[in-house]
């Protein structure tokens, strides 16, 4: 029986993870250590009871009493806040699904890696903000790093470890999001309610808006560098509107290997939590006779500058990726609050990156959080100036 904890169980990835576990036999296949959530206490309590979790944690300390009351008499332990998240991460679970969105997931996921858990990684920020530190922690702990993003899962599945010397490039596919064909002028006026509607995938607000701006793809480029130990120039992005080819790997003999599947995150989740096996999942199968076409096109970095910013961060190194991420997260929150426009997010991220060029490598988590906090402070100042204008 596999033992698993799900950090971020009430988000879209967490919910899909529990669905995969249920399809595989639920309690007969998995022993659940901890589940963590934020404000959706009713769902978190329901999940904890259904899975027989040992511990349920709300990241928001204000909801502790509500969660405690909801689980009264069940025998399930309850915790809250940053300390609660760390307790969940350090429980003796062989697999940890790291699905907390944003930098809030860094510390607990790093703790799980250091104790030797296999990390099913859905949290982009662990590698974007602390790539080298995180990879070193996984190696030192002795666990495996298993990507959950559909793109990185695809690369992981077709990357021939015995032929690493023949690796030439990795090609990350992008749907192009809802604004793939829109002009910059048209995109300037979109709201969060429009940006969150993805043509292919069902995702949470942050990831959906990130797909629309292609900041998600920018983060995936940086993740790929750390996950697969490749040079920046070996990382390509191609727009593929159908989201059937999830990513590709090219080799020196001209061969390109691709992983295909219906756009359903449960496939990548199942591969990660069952590795090296493959689960039997109730997901759509591809009917190649009905696939009329598979289109590919080069991304437009003028309309979607996030990709250019990712290349800049990869080339510069140091803290630039962490700075870009923190500034973009701050700008995203302002966009959702209707304080800035859609295109302002990239502009603010780029300005903060330029403003913090002198900041050097962060060698521990406290230094990383200091960089993150400073980038957010500078981004907030820019947002306030824009809002007041």
N, C-alpha and C positions, 0 to 999 in steps of 0.2 A: 504494500500500500504506500502510495506517495504522500508525503506530508507537505503542505503548502500554506503560505500566508499570502493574502492579497492586500497590498497597500494601495488604497484607492478603489475599494470594491464597489462603491456606489456610482462611480463614473462610467462612461460608456465602455471602456476597456474592461473595467472590473465586472460590470454586469455581464458582458460577453464571456469573460473568463469563467464565471460561475455557471453560465449556460453550458459551456464546453464541459466543465466538470460534471454537470448533471447528465449530459449525454453519455459520458463515459462511465457512469455508474454512481455518481454522487458520493455518498458516505461509504459505499462499498469500495470505491477506488481511491478516495482522497480523505486524509485526515487533515482538518483545517486548524491551523494554529491561531492565526489572528486575521481579523478583517478590520480595515480602517476606512473611515469616511470623513465627511466634514459636517454639512448641515442637514443632510437628508437622514434624520435619525430614524424615522419610521422604516425606511428601506434598509438601513444598516442593521437594525434590530431584527427585521424579518430575515435578512440574509444570515445573520449569526445563528438564529434559531434553526433555520432550514439546513444549514451545513454542519451544525454541532460545533461551531467554533469555540475555542477555549477562551479567546479574548476578543472583545470588540472595543475599538478606539475611535473617538471623535477628535479630529484635530482642533476643533473649536471648544475651548474649555467651558464656554458659556452653555454648551449643550450637554455637559456631563450629567447633570441631574436628570435631564429628560431621557438620556440613554440608560442610565442606571435604573430608572423607573420602568422603562420599556422591557428591560431584561431581568427584572426582579423575579426571583424564584426559578430561574432557568439554570442556575449554576455557571453561567457565563460571566467571566470577569470583565470589568469595565475600566477603561482608563481614558485620559483626555490630554490634549495639548502636545507639545513637542516631546515631553517625557513619555507620554503614552505611545507616540509613534516610534520612539526609540525602543520601548519595551516590546512593541510588536515586531520590529525588525530583528531584535535579538532573540526572539523565541526560537526554539529548536525545530525549524521547518527546513526541509531539504531544498525546497523551491520557494522563491519569493517573487511574486508578480509585482513588479515595480510600476505602478500605474498612477501614482500621485502626479498631478499636473504641475509643472513649474519647478522652481528651485526649492520649493517646500519638500520635494521628494528626495533631494540630494543627501541630506544627513542620514535619514533612516536607511536608504538604499546602500549607502556607503558602509553603514554599520553591518548590514546583512552580508555584504560582500566580504568584509573583513573577517567575519566569523566562519566563512566558507560555504555559504549557501549558493546554490545555482540561481543566477539572477535572470529572470525573464524580463527583459528591459523594454518597457513601453514609455518610460520617462526620458525624453530627449535631453533634458537639461543636465542629467548626470554626466553625459559625455561632452555636451557643448560647453558647459562651464568648468568642468573638472576632468577632462578626458584622460590625461596622463595619470593623474592621481587615482581616478576610478579604475582604469585598466590595471594599474599596479596593485590596487587593493584586491581585485578579483584574483589576480595571479598569486598574490601572497596568501590569500585565503584558501586557494585550491579549488574553488568552485568554477562553474562554467558561466560564460556570458552568452545568453541566448536572446537574439533580437526578436522583438514583437512587431515593430513597424513592418507593414507588409513589404515595403521595398527592401529593407535590410534582411528580413526573413528570406526573401527571394534570393538575394545575393548569397546569404549563408547556405542556402540549399543547393546552389549550383556552383559554389566556389570549391574547386578541387584542391583540397589541402595538399595532396601529393604532387600537385603541379603548380605550386605557388610561384616558382621561378618563371613559369610561362604566363603568368597573369599580366595582361597588358592594360586593361581598363575595366572599370565598373560603370555601368550605365543605369542611373536611377530614373525611373519613369515618374512623370507627374501628370495628373489628369488635366491640369490647366485651370481647374476650379470653375466657378460659375462665370468668371469674367475673362475667360480665355480669348474671346474675340472682341472684347470691349476696348474702346479707346481710353486713353488716360483721362480725357475730358469727361467721358461718361462715368468712369470709375470714381472721379473726384466727388461725386454727389451721393454715393451709395451709403446706406446705413447698415448697422450691425444686423438688423433683421433680414436684410437682403443678402449680406455677405455670408451669413451662416448657413444658407441653403446650398448644399453641395449636390452636384448632378449625379454622383455615383455612390458616395459613401454616407453612412449614417454615423455622425460623430458629435462630440460635445462642441460647445460654442467656441472655445479657444482654438481647438484644432480646426474647426470649420473655417473660422476667419483666417487662420494661418494658411489654410489651403487656398483661400481666395486671394490672399496677398502673396502667396508662394513663400512666405517666411517659414512654413513647415518644411518646404523642400530645402530651403537654405540651411535649416538646422540639420536636416538629414544628410546634407553634404558633409557637414562637420562631423556628425556622428560616424559616417562611413570611414572617414580618415582614421578614427580611433578604433573602430570595430575591426577593420580589415587591414590596418597597418599599410595604407597606400599613400602615395604622394598626391598632393592637391591636383596636379595635372593629370592624374589617372582617373579623376572623378568627373563624369559627364552627367548632364541632365537632359532628358528628352521628353517632350510633351506627348502623351499618349491618351487621348480623350476617353477611350473606352475602358481604361483601367483593367484590362485583361492580362497584359504582360506587366508583371509587378516589378521587375528589374532584370538586368542582364549582366553577364560577365563575359568580357572578350579576352581571348588568348592570343599568343604570339603566332599561332598557326592560322589565324584568321577566323577560327571558330568563335561563335557567340552562343552561349548557353543562357536560356531564359526560363523563368518559372512563370507559369500561367495559372489563372484561376478566376473564379467569380469574385467580384469586389466584396469580400466578407472577411472582417477581421478575425473571425473565429478560426479560420484556417491557420493563420500565423500564430495565433494564441495556442491552438492545439499542438502545433509543431513544437513550440517552445516548452510547454509544460509536460509534453510526453517524450521529448528528445531522449534517446535517438530513435524512438519508435514513432509511428504515425497513428493517430486515433481514427476511428470510424465516425465521421461527423455528418450530421444532417445539414449540409450546405448545398447550394446549387452546383450542379455539375455543368461543365462547358459542353454545349452542343455545337461542334465545329461546323456542322452543316448549316446552322443558323447564324453563324458569325459572318455577316456579309463583308466586313472589312475591319482591318486594324490600321489605324492611322498614326503617324508619327510626324512631329514637326519640331523645329528648333525653338527653344524658349526665347521670348522677347525680353531682354534684360532692361530695356528702356521703360517698358510698361510695368515690368516686375523687377525692380532694382534689388529686391532681397537676395536674388541669386548672385548678383555682382558683389553685394556686401559680404556674402559668405565666402566668396573667392578672395576678397580682400582680407578677411579675418584669417583664412587659412594661410595666405601668403605671409602676412605679418606675424602670425603666431602670437605668443605671449598671452595676454588677457583679452585680446580683441574679440574672440568668440563669446566669452562671458559678458563682455561689455555690450556687444550687439544684442545678445539675448535679454539682458536686464532692461536695456532701453526699449526694446520691442515689446516686452511684457508690460512695461509701464505705459507705453503708448497705446497698446491694445486696450488696456483698462480705460484710458481716456477716450478712445474711439467708441467703445461700448457705451460709455456715459454721454456720448454725443458732444464731447468737448473739443475734439479735433476731427479732421476728415480722414477718409480711408487712406489716401496717399501720404498723409502726414506721418504715418507710422514709420515708413522707410526713411523719410527725411530726418526724423528725430533720431532714429537709430544711427544713421550715418553721421549726423552732427556730433553725437556723443562719442562715437568711435574716433572721430578726428580729434575731439577735445581731450581724449584720454590716451593719446598715442604714447605718452611717456611712461604709462603704467607697465610694469614688467611682469614676469611670471609670478603666479600665486602658487606657492609650494605646499600649502596646507589648507584645510577647509575654512579656517578662520580668515585667512588672507583672501580666499575666494569670496566669502561672504562680504568682506570689506570692499572688494572691487564691485561686487553686485550692488551693494548699498550706495556706493558713490555714483555708479552709472544711473541708478534709479533716481538719485537726488538731482543729477544734472538733467536727466530726461524730464523730470517733473518741472524743473525750472523753465525748460523750453516749452513745455505744454502750457504752463501758466501764462507765459508771454503770448503764445498763440491764442489762448482763450480770451485774453484781455484785449487783444488787437481788434 
